[in-house]
Amino acid sequence: MNETEIASYFDFTKKTEQTGVKMNVPTLQAPYSTINNLLYLSYLPKVINAAVEAQFFEILSGKPRSFDDISQKAGTKKPVTKAILGVLEKIGLISTTDDTCSLTPLASDYLVAGSEANQLAAIGKFSGSSGPFDNLAGALKGEASRFDEKMWSSKEACMNMEQGMKAGGLQNVLAFIKALPEFFRCTKMCDFAGNIGYYSYVFLQENPNLESHVYDLPAVCENARELKQNEPDFDRVTYHGIDIKKGDSFGDGYDFFYTSHFLYEYGANGSLVDFLKRVNAAMKPGGLLVSNHVCDKACDRESEIILALIELQTRVMGYPTHALPEQTLKQALTEAGFDNFTTQLPDENNAFPTLLLAARKS
């Protein structure tokens, strides 16, 4: 309370005593602890980022250490160090035995810089400042940001997106595609809006006869040629900078067409069928199309909350939606000349409720 609120409270209390009015004790229908817990859980990103900055995860990446050893190596105060490590233990990032701490697999995979799947950049964005909802009040009043499709064009953004996909997305898509028998007969692939081609490279590793054509913004393709020049199979990938909004050509003769997290706007503005007809025309008869998009189906209550938050974040940024319903996609594909669907619904192992769908050109 500020001084005005405190004064008002005591004034109300004094008047109550003078008039003899009984204090009304409300009958509660639900425990406040539910809200209180949500509020306290919102502090966790700050705690995790503080531990990252203090190098706790790096210090523990080599071997288990005592509280005193961690504090000494990090140059931090022992009481606060022990308290923050206590929080990290409760949320499953470290384990303790007597006075010794060690990393859990969760922290080893995602919070150690040397891990191929580390998500330090993504986690840093959840520190509580400069977040996606900073302009939420303004957005509610019609002051929403204007969406900038070039936000993913920088080298840092490209690499962050690839790193994010390594946290399960790549693995999930690859397992799905490897289960499609015709994938191994494919020889020419279109990786549409494929960023720097990180999906292409994992597909090429599995199918030695495949070559990929990655289409994205010119600036993204320039980054890709520089960032991926030492990647194995670089000579099997061709980058094409295009302006997708202007309807630039994306080639033809494909027996495999892959698109990931791109079709949302088409699904929202009613142009999905027209775009998929263009895709169909660029493919060989019997060609394989695979879509990887957040859908409208969540596997549990927690995923439903995440889905709602993603949608809110997306609209605050000025983009129409970040969900493509399964029925909308299937109906559009059917109208565009595709059939014989194979689907994989979201599960709790994925960060977002993502639907994988394969279709074949009729």
N, C-alpha and C positions, 0 to 999 in steps of 0.2 A: 504493500500500500504506500501511496505517497502521502504527504502531510495533509492535503485536503481530504483524502479518503479516510485517513485516521481520525481527523477532527469530526468528520461527518458520522463515523461509526460511533464515537464516544458520545456525540450529541444525541444520536438515536437511542443509545443505551440509557442515557440520563433521562430522556423523555419517557422511555418505557418504564423506568423505575418510578417516576413521578405519577404516571397515570395508572400504574398497576396492570398494564396490559401484559398478558402472558406471552412469553416467547413461543412462537410457533415452531414446533419441531416437525419437519416434513417427513412423510412416509416415502421412502425411496423405492423405486421400481427396479433399479439396476445398480450394481456396485460401481462407485467412482474409480475403484482400482483399475478397471478396464481402460479408462481414459488416462489415468495417471501412469499406467504402465506404458501406454503408447507414447506419451510425452517423454518419459525417461528413456525409452528405447531410441528416440530420435537423437539422443546425445551420442549414441554409439559411433557414428561416423567420425565425430570429433575425437573420440577416444582412440579409435583405430588409427586415424591419421597422425595423432600425437605419438603413438607407438612406432609408426613407420618413420617419422621424423627423428625419433630418438634412436633408431636403428636396432630396436629390440629384436625384430624378426631376423635381421641379418646376423646379429650377435648369436642368436640361437640356431642359425642354419647349419653351423658346423658340428655342434654337439650340445648335449644338455648342460646347463649351468645353474649355479646357485643364485639366489636373489642378490646376494652381496656381489657376486662376480658380474652379474648383468649390470647392476648399478654402477660398479666401478668402471667397467668398459664403456658404458654409455655416458658416464659423467653426470649421472642424475642422482637426486636425493632418494635415499633408501625408503623412507616411509611412503612417498608418492609412487616410487617405482613398484613397491610391493602391492600397493593398492591398484594400480593400473594393470599389473599382471594378474591380479585377482579377478578383474573384470574380463580380461582376455581369456582366462580359464573358464569362466562361466559361460562365455559365448562360443567356446569350442575352438579357440585359436591356439591355445597352449595347454599342456597337461603338466601337472606337478606331482612329484613324489617326494615326500618329506620336504626338504628345502631346495629341491632341484626342479628346474623348469625345462621343458622341451617343446618343440613345435608339433602340432598335430598335422596330419596330411592336408587338411584344409588350408592352414597357413603356409605349409611348404609349397603347395601348388600355386597359390594365388598372391602371396604377400612377400615372397623372397625375390629380389631382383634377378637372380640367376636362373629362376624357373622360366622355361619356355612359355608357360601359360600364365605368367604373372599378370595381375590386373591392377597394378599400382596406379596407373594413370586414371583408370576408371574410378577406382576407390577415392582418389584424390578429389574428384568432382563432387563427392558427397560430404564435404567438410562443413557445410552449413553456410558458406558465403559464396556469392556469385552463382547461386543455384538456379535451376530452371523455373522456379516459382517466385523469383524476386519481383516480377512484374504481374503477379497474379491479380492483385487488387485492381491494377490498371486494366488488365485484360477483361475483367468482369464489367468494366465500364466502357468497353469498346476500344481500348488503347492497346490492342494486341500487336505484337511485333510483326513486322513484315518478314515472311520466311525467305531465307537466303539459301538457295540450293548450292551455292559455292562454299558453304561452311565446311564441307568435307574435302575441299580442294587442296589444302595445305599438306605438306609432307607429314607433319605431326599428326594431323587428323587421319590421314591414310594409314599410317602405322598403328595408331591407336585403334582404328577399326579392325585391322588385322589381328592385333593383340586380343581385342575383345572376342573375336570369333574363335580364338584358340581355347577359350574357356568352356568349350563344350559344343558350340555351334558347328564348327568345322567337322568335329567327330560325328555329330548327330547326322548331318547331311551326308557325309561320306558313307556311313553305315547304310543309310537309306538307299543311296544310289548304287552301292555295290550289290544290293539285293535285287536290282533290276537287271535281268539277264541281257537285255538288248544294249545296256550301257557299254558292255565290253565289245560290241560290234560297231560302236560309233567311231567315226574318224574325223568329223569336223564339228566343232562346238562353237556356239555363240554364248559368251558370258556377258549378258546384257546388264548394263549399269554395274559392272563387275569390279569397280574401284581399281585397285592395283593387281587384281587377278589372283588373290589368295585362294579362292575356291578352285580356280583353274589348275593351279599347281598341284593341289592334292588329288584332283581328278586325273591329271596327266601321270602321276606316279602309279596309279592303278591300271590305267589303260595305255600301254605303250604305243598304240596306233592312233591315238587321239591328238589333234592339234586344236588350239583354242584361239578364238578371236574375241578380244575383250573390248567392249564399247563403253565409253564413259566421257565425261567432259574433257576437253583438250588438256586443261591444266592437270587433271588427275592422271591422264595417260603420260604426260611428260614426267610427272613424279614417278610413275610406275617404271618407265624405262630406266630411270636412274636408280631407283631403290631396288629393283629386281634384276639388275644386269648380271649379278653373280649367282643368281638362283639357278639350281639345276633345272633343266628343261626350258630355260629362258628362250632358246631358239625355236621352241614349239608354240610360243605365244606371240600373237600379233596384236598390238594396241591400236585402236582407232578412236581418235578424238572426234566426237560429234555433238551437235546441239539437239538433244532429244526433244526439246520443246518445239523445235522447228520441223520435226518429222524427218530428220536426215536419215538416209539409208543405212541399214545395218547388215548389208550383204545378203547372201542366199546360199542354198545348197547345204544347209545344216541338217544333220541327223540327230543332233543333241542341242537343245536350247535351254539354258539355265538362267533364272532370274531370282534375285534374293532381295527382299525388303525394298521393293521399288514400286510395285503396282498399286499401292494404297490410294494415291490421288486419282488414278484412272478408275478405281472401284468407286470412289466417292463422287466423281463428277460425271459418271455415266459414259465414259469413253473407253471402258475396258474391252468391250467386244470389238470395237474398231481396231484397237491396238493389237489384240490377239489375232485378228484376221491378218494383219500385216506379218505377224510372227508365223502364222500358218503358211502364208505365201512364200516365206523365206526358207521353209523346211521341205525336206524330201518326204515322199509318202511313207507313212509308218514311223516318222521321226518322233523322238522322245522329248517332251517338254517337262521340266521340273521347276516347281515354284516353292520358295521357302519364305513364308510370311507369317507374321503375327496374325492370329485369327480371333474369332469371337468366342472361343471355347476355353475355359480354364479347368484345370484338373482338380483344384481344391479352393477353399475359401481364400487362402493367402494369395493364390494366383489371380483370383478375381480382383483383389485389392490392387495388386501390381498392374493388372490390365487397365484398371480405372485410372491409376496414377499416370501410366504411360500415355493414355488418351488425353488426360488433362495437360500434361507436359507438352505434348505435341501441339495441341490447340493454342496454348499460350505462346508457343513459338511461331504461330501463324500458319501452320500446316493443317490441312483439313482433317486428317485421321491417320492413325498408325495401326489400323486393323483392317483385315480383308476377310470378311466372313466366308466360310467354306462354301455355302450355298451360292453366294454371289460369284465366286470364282468358278465353280463347276458349271453354273448356268452360262456364264460368259464363254467359257471354253467350249461348251457344247455348241453354242450359236456360232462360234468361230471355226468349227470344223474339227474339234478334238473329241476323243472318247476314250473308253477303256482306262478308267481312273484307278490309281493306286494311292492310298492315303495313309499317313501316319499322324495320329492325333497328338496333341501336346501331352507331355508327362512331367512329373515333378523334378526330373533331373535337369531340365532346361531352365535357363534364367528367365525366359519369357514364354508365354503360351504360343508356341510356333507350330503351324500346320505345314507338313511336307506333303506335296501332292504331285504325282506324276500323271501325265496324260499323253496320249498318242495321237498323231495326226491321222485322221480317218483316210 
